[in-house]
Amino acid sequence: MSKTLVPTIRVAVSGSKGNVAELETAGVTLNKVVQQIFANGTGDNQVDLLYSKTLTLTTTVAQALDLTGSATFLDAVFGNEIDMAKVRAILIYNKGAGGKVVRVGGVANGVPVMGSSTPAAEFPFLILPVGAFVLLCAPLTGWVVTGGTGDLLSFVNATSGTSVVDVMIFGTST
């Protein structure tokens, strides 16, 4: 059986902004949609790999996803090991409760989406408070994953207790 992946990633902002002045109301409508439709494959605007998982993070213990050559980086539906050559999109959602902050990135050998994979005095990271989410998408070039030097995506619960994070990573095998 052939496996195909054809996701659509869509961000939509809609709403209104108004101002009441005396007997008159002035307003504008907000409407912005950014959409990326991926075909199945490994070229521009294509993906053939998906990693999706809910991570449960305990207090200040880093959990690193190794995007190449890891027996724990598996396809959730088919159970196959995933070996990403490029990352095209990442969605991270901190859905934990009780004010748990999650730190993403900040490690040597990190996927270049978080900055240079070359070791430096400090490694960049994102801080996601509860309810925060981030979507990164590079449909043409993506971010190159390099085994051993640029293949880790690290998650740390920066506060006491437990955090729960949903992660989706779309990429290509070549």
Beta strands, then each sheet from edge to edge (+ up, - down):
strand 1: 8-21
strand 2: 24-37
strand 3: 39-40
strand 4: 46-47
strand 5: 49-57
strand 6: 63-66
strand 7: 86-94
strand 8: 102-105
strand 9: 125-128
strand 10: 133-137
strand 11: 143-144
strand 12: 152-157
strand 13: 163-172
sheet 1: 1+ 2-
sheet 2: 3+ 4+
sheet 3: 5+ 13- 7+ 10-
sheet 4: 5+ 13- 7+ 11-
sheet 5: 6+ 12- 8+ 9-
end
